[in-house]
């Protein structure tokens, strides 16, 4: 689909405009239309990045493509991030519920690695930021065997 070079944040491309440009009608095949709309959204994001020099948020709402302005994007993207975290936590809980006794040894090993990797990623998102290390004038050498002679 060809896009106008004058597209700006806050504008929309309506479902009627998309249908006339592509020739695909949503009511005839909703699944194919939804997939096509996702593909067009990706193309539009690339086009907007080339024009504006930064990535803009494009949202699909009831068959329309909405290019969010900065205020809308600042409200929308944190909500999407939180939704993604909730999805990740639920998927991890389901992964933890897998009965490993029904897995082969190789599958068990892969499952354990996956659980550990996901647990680490999720806990790092929840952890407090690390405190800054204050540099001193002289190097600090760690004592491996403190108290032993």
N, CA, C and O of each residue as an XYZ file, in Angstrom:
596
protein
N       0.851     -1.182      0.000
C       0.000      0.000      0.000
C       0.893      1.240      0.000
O       1.894      1.280      0.716
N       0.548      2.230     -0.781
C       1.275      3.505     -0.837
C       0.749      4.426      0.256
O      -0.455      4.522      0.493
N       1.689      5.099      0.913
C       1.321      6.023      1.984
C       1.682      7.443      1.582
O       2.639      7.675      0.843
N       0.908      8.376      2.076
C       1.140      9.793      1.860
C       2.356     10.228      2.684
O       2.465      9.863      3.855
N       3.261     10.993      2.095
C       4.436     11.477      2.811
C       4.101     12.578      3.811
O       4.973     13.007      4.566
N       2.864     13.039      3.828
C       2.475     14.115      4.732
C       1.736     13.598      5.967
O       1.133     14.381      6.702
N       1.782     12.289      6.197
C       1.133     11.738      7.379
C       1.810     12.260      8.634
O       3.037     12.313      8.718
N       1.001     12.641      9.600
C       1.495     13.235     10.842
C       0.903     12.493     12.041
O      -0.149     11.864     11.920
N       1.563     12.561     13.188
C       0.971     11.997     14.403
C      -0.384     12.636     14.667
O      -0.563     13.840     14.479
N      -1.338     11.820     15.104
C      -2.689     12.297     15.352
C      -3.634     11.996     14.208
O      -4.849     12.086     14.381
N      -3.110     11.637     13.033
C      -3.956     11.331     11.886
C      -4.337      9.853     11.884
O      -3.747      9.040     12.595
N      -5.343      9.525     11.065
C      -5.810      8.151     10.936
C      -5.971      7.788      9.474
O      -6.194      8.652      8.626
N      -5.856      6.503      9.190
C      -6.201      5.956      7.886
C      -7.416      5.083      8.150
O      -7.331      4.100      8.886
N      -8.541      5.437      7.552
C      -9.794      4.746      7.852
C      -9.854      3.385      7.177
O      -9.101      3.093      6.248
N     -10.763      2.569      7.665
C     -10.973      1.249      7.099
C     -11.414      1.360      5.645
O     -11.001      0.554      4.810
N     -12.244      2.344      5.333
C     -12.711      2.537      3.956
C     -11.541      2.853      3.026
O     -11.482      2.347      1.906
N     -10.605      3.695      3.494
C      -9.427      4.028      2.685
C      -8.552      2.795      2.465
O      -8.032      2.589      1.368
N      -8.391      1.983      3.499
C      -7.582      0.770      3.389
C      -8.238     -0.214      2.432
O      -7.566     -0.805      1.586
N      -9.545     -0.391      2.564
C     -10.261     -1.328      1.698
C     -10.203     -0.896      0.237
O     -10.036     -1.734     -0.649
N     -10.341      0.405     -0.023
C     -10.297      0.866     -1.415
C      -8.892      0.756     -1.999
O      -8.739      0.488     -3.191
N      -7.863      0.959     -1.174
C      -6.479      0.884     -1.659
C      -6.034     -0.556     -1.905
O      -5.271     -0.825     -2.832
N      -6.517     -1.483     -1.067
C      -6.067     -2.870     -1.190
C      -7.037     -3.748     -1.965
O      -6.643     -4.788     -2.493
N      -8.280     -3.350     -2.037
C      -9.291     -4.160     -2.714
C      -9.818     -5.286     -1.844
O     -10.664     -6.064     -2.285
N      -9.336     -5.386     -0.625
C      -9.795     -6.434      0.286
C     -10.818     -5.852      1.246
O     -10.561     -4.855      1.920
N     -11.987     -6.490      1.299
C     -13.084     -6.022      2.140
C     -13.100     -6.837      3.429
O     -13.018     -8.065      3.399
N     -13.207     -6.145      4.559
C     -13.161     -6.802      5.857
C     -14.307     -7.789      6.038
O     -14.106     -8.861      6.609
N     -15.492     -7.454      5.569
C     -16.659     -8.302      5.797
C     -16.602     -9.614      5.012
O     -17.247    -10.583      5.413
N     -15.856     -9.677      3.913
C     -15.783    -10.912      3.130
C     -14.873    -11.951      3.777
O     -15.192    -13.140      3.747
N     -13.754    -11.541      4.359
C     -12.835    -12.466      5.016
C     -12.146    -11.743      6.178
O     -11.053    -11.201      6.012
N     -12.787    -11.734      7.358
C     -12.253    -10.974      8.489
C     -10.841    -11.396      8.904
O     -10.026    -10.544      9.258
N     -10.542    -12.700      8.864
C      -9.209    -13.156      9.274
C      -8.133    -12.649      8.326
O      -7.105    -12.136      8.769
N      -8.361    -12.788      7.038
C      -7.385    -12.327      6.055
C      -7.217    -10.815      6.147
O      -6.110    -10.297      5.998
N      -8.321    -10.107      6.394
C      -8.249     -8.654      6.514
C      -7.420     -8.266      7.743
O      -6.613     -7.339      7.679
N      -7.619     -8.975      8.861
C      -6.864     -8.670     10.086
C      -5.374     -8.889      9.869
O      -4.560     -8.074     10.305
N      -5.006     -9.974      9.205
C      -3.589    -10.231      8.925
C      -3.013     -9.177      7.990
O      -1.893     -8.703      8.187
N      -3.787     -8.815      6.972
C      -3.337     -7.778      6.042
C      -3.155     -6.445      6.782
O      -2.213     -5.701      6.511
N      -4.059     -6.157      7.709
C      -3.992     -4.910      8.469
C      -2.727     -4.869      9.334
O      -2.095     -3.820      9.460
N      -2.361     -5.999      9.922
C      -1.120     -6.064     10.700
C       0.094     -5.820      9.800
O       1.037     -5.132     10.190
N       0.059     -6.385      8.603
C       1.157     -6.191      7.656
C       1.249     -4.719      7.231
O       2.342     -4.155      7.168
N       0.121     -4.117      6.946
C       0.098     -2.701      6.553
C       0.581     -1.827      7.711
O       1.289     -0.844      7.494
N       0.201     -2.180      8.930
C       0.647     -1.426     10.113
C       2.171     -1.435     10.198
O       2.783     -0.398     10.458
N       2.785     -2.590      9.983
C       4.250     -2.686     10.003
C       4.884     -1.830      8.924
O       5.887     -1.158      9.165
N       4.295     -1.852      7.724
C       4.799     -1.023      6.626
C       4.656      0.457      6.956
O       5.542      1.258      6.654
N       3.538      0.815      7.578
C       3.295      2.214      7.940
C       4.296      2.685      8.988
O       4.784      3.812      8.909
N       4.607      1.846      9.960
C       5.586      2.206     10.989
C       6.947      2.468     10.342
O       7.627      3.433     10.690
N       7.344      1.606      9.399
C       8.612      1.794      8.692
C       8.594      3.094      7.883
O       9.569      3.844      7.886
N       7.489      3.354      7.195
C       7.342      4.571      6.388
C       7.425      5.820      7.265
O       8.103      6.786      6.915
N       6.736      5.797      8.399
C       6.747      6.955      9.299
C       8.132      7.187      9.898
O       8.546      8.329     10.094
N       8.844      6.099     10.188
C      10.199      6.243     10.739
C      11.119      6.909      9.723
O      11.963      7.730     10.082
N      10.951      6.550      8.451
C      11.763      7.157      7.397
C      11.432      8.646      7.266
O      12.336      9.464      7.089
N      10.178      8.999      7.350
C       9.755     10.400      7.189
C      10.129     11.246      8.399
O      10.688     12.332      8.246
N       9.826     10.759      9.601
C       9.967     11.565     10.818
C      11.281     11.323     11.569
O      11.616     12.079     12.481
N      12.020     10.288     11.198
C      13.293     10.027     11.842
C      13.194      9.418     13.232
O      14.187      9.371     13.957
N      12.033      8.961     13.605
C      11.831      8.299     14.902
C      10.661      7.342     14.777
O       9.829      7.475     13.880
N      10.602      6.387     15.672
C       9.522      5.403     15.616
C       8.275      5.973     16.264
O       8.302      6.430     17.406
N       7.183      5.938     15.516
C       5.908      6.410     16.029
C       5.023      5.201     16.337
O       5.178      4.137     15.737
N       4.104      5.377     17.270
C       3.185      4.306     17.641
C       1.979      4.354     16.721
O       1.338      5.392     16.561
N       1.678      3.197     16.113
C       0.504      3.064     15.255
C      -0.382      2.001     15.875
O       0.075      0.903     16.192
N      -1.632      2.330     16.042
C      -2.579      1.457     16.725
C      -3.722      1.113     15.785
O      -4.177      1.958     15.014
N      -4.185     -0.136     15.850
C      -5.343     -0.560     15.059
C      -6.564     -0.452     15.963
O      -6.620     -1.075     17.023
N      -7.536      0.340     15.538
C      -8.767      0.514     16.305
C      -9.946      0.344     15.357
O     -10.181      1.181     14.486
N     -10.684     -0.750     15.535
C     -11.887     -1.030     14.738
C     -11.623     -0.922     13.233
O     -12.416     -0.333     12.499
N     -10.514     -1.490     12.786
C     -10.207     -1.510     11.361
C      -9.491     -0.283     10.848
O      -9.053     -0.270      9.697
N      -9.356      0.745     11.660
C      -8.638      1.958     11.266
C      -7.205      1.895     11.811
O      -6.942      1.225     12.810
N      -6.292      2.594     11.150
C      -4.928      2.737     11.639
C      -4.781      4.142     12.209
O      -4.925      5.129     11.486
N      -4.497      4.230     13.490
C      -4.333      5.524     14.158
C      -2.856      5.746     14.448
O      -2.210      4.915     15.086
N      -2.330      6.866     13.980
C      -0.958      7.262     14.286
C      -1.057      8.120     15.544
O      -1.577      9.235     15.510
N      -0.554      7.589     16.644
C      -0.711      8.287     17.912
C       0.233      9.475     18.014
O       1.397      9.397     17.622
N      -0.288     10.575     18.546
C       0.590     11.713     18.810
C       1.351     11.419     20.105
O       1.110     10.396     20.746
N       2.256     12.300     20.487
C       3.126     12.031     21.630
C       2.347     11.850     22.931
O       2.690     10.991     23.743
N       1.322     12.638     23.130
C       0.516     12.536     24.355
C      -0.214     11.186     24.404
O      -0.235     10.526     25.443
N      -0.808     10.784     23.283
C      -1.510      9.497     23.229
C      -0.534      8.328     23.403
O      -0.831      7.362     24.106
N       0.632      8.426     22.755
C       1.631      7.362     22.846
C       2.173      7.241     24.267
O       2.436      6.136     24.741
N       2.340      8.378     24.948
C       2.834      8.361     26.320
C       1.833      7.687     27.254
O       2.228      7.135     28.281
N       0.567      7.723     26.921
C      -0.467      7.062     27.714
C      -0.623      5.594     27.305
O      -0.807      4.731     28.163
N      -0.551      5.308     26.013
C      -0.826      3.976     25.468
C       0.310      2.979     25.717
O       0.052      1.852     26.139
N       1.549      3.373     25.466
C       2.670      2.431     25.530
C       2.932      1.860     26.926
O       3.216      0.666     27.021
N       2.857      2.626     28.007
C       3.022      2.001     29.333
C       1.945      0.957     29.631
O       2.214     -0.045     30.293
N       0.741      1.191     29.146
C      -0.328      0.210     29.345
C      -0.014     -1.080     28.593
O      -0.219     -2.174     29.119
N       0.483     -0.954     27.363
C       0.866     -2.137     26.574
C       2.018     -2.869     27.245
O       2.045     -4.099     27.243
N       2.969     -2.140     27.817
C       4.095     -2.743     28.516
C       3.600     -3.549     29.716
O       4.034     -4.681     29.933
N       2.691     -2.959     30.492
C       2.142     -3.646     31.660
C       1.365     -4.894     31.235
O       1.437     -5.926     31.904
N       0.626     -4.806     30.134
C      -0.091     -5.980     29.628
C       0.886     -7.081     29.246
O       0.638     -8.256     29.518
N       1.992     -6.708     28.620
C       3.003     -7.679     28.231
C       3.620     -8.369     29.435
O       3.872     -9.573     29.403
N       3.865     -7.610     30.499
C       4.396     -8.205     31.724
C       3.404     -9.179     32.341
O       3.794    -10.249     32.810
N       2.122     -8.817     32.345
C       1.103     -9.721     32.887
C       1.055    -11.013     32.073
O       0.933    -12.101     32.637
N       1.150    -10.893     30.757
C       1.152    -12.075     29.895
C       2.369    -12.940     30.195
O       2.256    -14.163     30.270
N       3.532    -12.318     30.366
C       4.761    -13.055     30.658
C       4.658    -13.774     31.999
O       5.071    -14.928     32.113
N       4.112    -13.109     33.013
C       3.973    -13.739     34.328
C       3.034    -14.938     34.278
O       3.318    -15.980     34.869
N       1.903    -14.787     33.565
C       0.959    -15.900     33.437
C       1.592    -17.075     32.708
O       1.421    -18.226     33.111
N       2.324    -16.787     31.631
C       2.981    -17.854     30.872
C       4.017    -18.562     31.739
O       4.168    -19.781     31.653
N       4.730    -17.810     32.571
C       5.726    -18.419     33.448
C       5.055    -19.304     34.501
O       5.545    -20.393     34.799
N       3.941    -18.842     35.061
C       3.208    -19.666     36.023
C       2.749    -20.977     35.391
O       2.835    -22.038     36.011
N       2.260    -20.897     34.149
C       1.832    -22.124     33.449
C       3.020    -23.029     33.183
O       2.903    -24.250     33.279
N       4.170    -22.440     32.848
C       5.373    -23.242     32.617
C       5.800    -23.956     33.896
O       6.239    -25.105     33.851
N       5.672    -23.278     35.031
C       6.028    -23.885     36.312
C       5.092    -25.047     36.661
O       5.472    -25.932     37.427
N       3.888    -25.053     36.116
C       2.905    -26.097     36.417
C       3.100    -27.346     35.559
O       2.386    -28.331     35.746
N       4.044    -27.329     34.631
C       4.286    -28.484     33.770
C       4.788    -29.649     34.624
O       5.655    -29.477     35.480
N       4.225    -30.840     34.375
C       4.653    -32.055     35.082
C       5.907    -32.585     34.399
O       5.822    -33.224     33.350
N       7.071    -32.323     34.991
C       8.340    -32.700     34.368
C       8.562    -34.204     34.336
O       9.417    -34.680     33.587
N       7.809    -34.968     35.134
C       7.977    -36.428     35.120
C       7.525    -37.027     33.786
O       7.883    -38.157     33.455
N       6.751    -36.277     33.036
C       6.269    -36.758     31.735
C       7.162    -36.310     30.584
O       6.835    -36.540     29.419
N       8.282    -35.675     30.901
C       9.208    -35.198     29.876
C      10.403    -36.135     29.763
O      10.753    -36.830     30.717
N      11.018    -36.147     28.599
C      12.250    -36.909     28.416
C      13.371    -36.169     29.140
O      13.215    -34.995     29.474
N      14.498    -36.835     29.387
C      15.611    -36.136     30.056
C      16.068    -34.879     29.309
O      16.384    -33.871     29.941
N      16.107    -34.927     27.994
C      16.502    -33.745     27.222
C      15.460    -32.631     27.369
O      15.815    -31.465     27.544
N      14.185    -32.991     27.298
C      13.124    -31.997     27.454
C      13.135    -31.407     28.864
O      12.887    -30.215     29.047
N      13.428    -32.259     29.869
C      13.511    -31.794     31.249
C      14.623    -30.760     31.407
O      14.452    -29.734     32.065
N      15.750    -31.052     30.797
C      16.895    -30.131     30.870
C      16.550    -28.792     30.211
O      16.842    -27.726     30.752
N      15.926    -28.870     29.036
C      15.511    -27.646     28.328
C      14.476    -26.887     29.152
O      14.529    -25.661     29.243
N      13.541    -27.611     29.747
C      12.501    -26.995     30.569
C      13.129    -26.254     31.757
O      12.746    -25.125     32.064
N      14.087    -26.894     32.415
C      14.759    -26.281     33.571
C      15.491    -25.009     33.154
O      15.416    -23.993     33.845
N      16.202    -25.062     32.019
C      16.906    -23.864     31.535
C      15.921    -22.738     31.244
O      16.169    -21.580     31.579
N      14.805    -23.090     30.617
C      13.798    -22.079     30.273
C      13.197    -21.459     31.528
O      13.043    -20.241     31.612
N      12.857    -22.300     32.505
C      12.286    -21.798     33.757
C      13.266    -20.844     34.439
O      12.877    -19.769     34.893
N      14.535    -21.239     34.508
C      15.543    -20.393     35.161
C      15.736    -19.069     34.422
O      15.838    -18.015     35.050
N      15.787    -19.124     33.103
C      15.976    -17.912     32.308
C      14.790    -16.955     32.496
O      14.975    -15.753     32.687
N      13.568    -17.509     32.440
C      12.389    -16.662     32.605
C      12.306    -16.102     34.023
O      11.975    -14.931     34.208
N      12.606    -16.929     35.023
C      12.558    -16.466     36.409
C      13.547    -15.331     36.623
O      13.243    -14.349     37.300
N      14.729    -15.471     36.042
C      15.741    -14.427     36.165
C      15.271    -13.131     35.510
O      15.414    -12.050     36.080
N      14.715    -13.249     34.321
C      14.241    -12.059     33.601
C      13.110    -11.380     34.360
O      13.102    -10.157     34.498
N      12.160    -12.159     34.851
C      11.026    -11.574     35.568
C      11.462    -10.964     36.900
O      10.958     -9.910     37.290
N      12.393    -11.615     37.602
C      12.826    -11.058     38.881
C      13.655     -9.795     38.676
O      13.615     -8.892     39.512
N      14.403     -9.718     37.582
C      15.176     -8.500     37.333
C      14.269     -7.317     37.027
O      14.622     -6.173     37.311
N      13.108     -7.586     36.454
C      12.164     -6.499     36.199
C      11.541     -5.995     37.497
O      11.161     -4.829     37.605
N      11.444     -6.874     38.462
C      10.831     -6.521     39.732
C      11.836     -5.924     40.706
O      11.444     -5.194     41.616
N      13.124     -6.216     40.538
C      14.165     -5.803     41.487
C      14.335     -4.292     41.501
O      14.046     -3.602     40.524
N      14.809     -3.802     42.628
C      15.112     -2.375     42.755
C      16.385     -2.086     41.979
O      17.228     -2.970     41.827
N      16.537     -0.873     41.490
C      17.780     -0.532     40.779
C      18.988     -0.650     41.708
O      18.894     -0.360     42.901
N      20.108     -1.073     41.160
C      21.327     -1.238     41.955
C      21.819      0.119     42.440
O      21.680      1.130     41.753
N      22.388      0.119     43.622
C      22.942      1.362     44.155
C      24.270      1.645     43.469
O      25.008      0.724     43.116
N      24.558      2.886     43.291
C      25.803      3.273     42.631
C      26.992      2.919     43.511
O      26.941      3.075     44.731
N      28.044      2.450     42.896
C      29.273      2.124     43.616
C      30.128      3.384     43.653
O      30.390      4.008     42.625
N      30.554      3.742     44.859
C      31.357      4.947     45.023
C      32.824      4.578     44.825
O      33.341      3.679     45.488
N      33.479      5.269     43.922
C      34.894      5.004     43.653
C      35.742      5.588     44.773
O      35.452      6.665     45.294
N      36.793      4.864     45.134
C      37.726      5.350     46.150
C      39.041      5.679     45.471
O      39.242      5.371     44.296
N      39.956      6.322     46.241
C      41.247      6.697     45.682
C      42.148      5.498     45.425
O      42.972      5.518     44.511
N      41.993      4.474     46.219
C      42.863      3.317     46.023
C      42.016      2.104     45.648
O      40.850      2.021     46.035
N      42.582      1.180     44.910
C      41.820     -0.005     44.508
C      41.492     -0.885     45.709
O      42.262     -0.978     46.665
N      40.337     -1.523     45.635
C      39.901     -2.410     46.693
C      40.094     -3.839     46.207
O      39.531     -4.247     45.192
N      40.902     -4.593     46.953
C      41.155     -5.979     46.603
C      40.286     -6.862     47.483
O      40.348     -6.745     48.707
N      39.481     -7.738     46.904
C      38.618     -8.570     47.739
C      39.435     -9.587     48.525
O      40.444    -10.094     48.034
N      39.008     -9.876     49.719
C      39.647    -10.867     50.576
C      38.890    -12.175     50.405
O      37.739    -12.285     50.826
N      39.522    -13.163     49.795
C      38.846    -14.426     49.550
C      38.768    -15.279     50.809
O      37.757    -15.941     51.045
N      39.780    -15.271     51.590
C      39.838    -16.141     52.748
C      39.955    -15.289     54.019
O      40.942    -15.400     54.747
N      38.991    -14.473     54.279
C      39.036    -13.586     55.448
C      39.085    -14.407     56.733
O      38.325    -15.361     56.898
N      39.986    -14.029     57.640
C      40.084    -14.691     58.923
C      41.012    -15.886     58.937
O      41.316    -16.383     60.021
N      41.478    -16.376     57.811
C      42.390    -17.526     57.749
C      43.811    -17.040     57.608
O      44.067    -15.996     57.008
N      44.725    -17.794     58.157
C      46.145    -17.440     58.039
C      46.917    -18.543     57.404
O      48.129    -18.424     57.223
